[in-house]
Amino acid sequence: MSKLLPWLKVKMAPVNIETLDEGHIPEKPGVYVMLSDHTEYLYPWSNSNGSSRVYYIGRSTNLRTRLKTHKKYCSQRISDRDRSYYWPFYEYAAHHGCNVVWITSMNPKDTENELLVAFANYYGAKPVANGQSRWQ
């Protein structure tokens, strides 16, 4: 676990979203981190900290509902490769695999921001599918 997410203190191992039993996902607010099955993304500070499989960090008021949506669209994207989606996290999931870890939080917006800052401080950039929006 520490090899995949050295900047994140999480006790759960990544779970493949396609085989994820939705009953195990809490119906609580929280933050989730999406990782590739096999692709290592290079970030500006990858030379010193290594590359990362993380491509997206998101938040939700209901983790189960949000991750079910990710599962649905990732599966659709995999089966319909001729059609592209606007949202980069579905494209990355379809082409590179989709594993997820989550953290419940009563204030997911602040927790998401903390994780984005921790990731950026470690790798020198936000995850590739998080876009270029302002997040601090």
Secondary structure, DSSP 4 states (H G I P E B T S, - for coil): -TTT-TT----SPPEETTT--GGGS-SS-EEEEEE-SSPPBP-TTHHHH--B-EEEEEEES-HHHHHHHHHHHHHHHHH-TTS--S-HHHHHHHHH--EEEEEE-SSHHHHHHHHHHHHHHHHSS--GGGTT----
